[in-house]
């Protein structure tokens, strides 16, 4: 774990974000407060992976709606 002062962190934020992808970083203020910087893990999902919904619409209802929308 790397430790930075608030001033160092402020001046090097871009570099800190790169380092935080691989390890935890601590930022310490003059008043003694300590903060941790950790990258969140990305979920490897498709943007098209959306949760389903419950509906009473049947396949035929959907096909009829699509057909109606195309006819004008």
N, C-alpha and C positions, 0 to 999 in steps of 0.2 A: 504494500500500500504506500502510495506517495502522499506526502503532506505538503500543502502550499499555504502561504499566507493569503489573506484576502486580496492584498495588492498584487501579489504574483498571479493569483487566479484571474483577477480582472484583466491584467495585461496579457495573459496567455490563454484566454478562454478557448480559442480554437484548438490549441494544442492539448488542453486539458480534456476536451471532449473526445479527441482521438485516443488519448491515453485511457480514458474511462471506458472505452469499448472493451478493454482487456483486463482492467483492474480497477479496484475501488480507489477513489481519491478523497482525501480529507482537506477541507478548507477551514482554516482557523482565523478567527477575527481577533483584534486586539483585546476585546472584552472577554475573551476566553471561550466564546461560543464556537462549537465545532459542527461542521456540516459534511455530509457524505455525498459524493457524486458517483453514481453507478448507472451504467447504460442499461436500459430496459431491453429485454429479449424480444426480438420480433417473432411474431407467429408466421410460420411459413404457410400462408393461406392465399388462395386466389381472391381477387377483389369480387369475383362472381360467386364466391361461397357465402351465400346469405341464408339466414335461417328461414325455414318455411313458415307458412301461416295456415291456420285452420279456416276453412271456408265451406259454405254449402254449395258453391258453384260446381257444376259438373263440367266435364270436358266439353260436352255439347254446348253448354252456356258460353264457355270461353270461345269456342269456334264460331258460334253465332255472333258474338260481340265483335270478333275480329272481322268477320265477313261484313257485318253492318258498317263497321268503321271504314272499310275499303270501298264501299259502294257509295259513300257520300254523305 
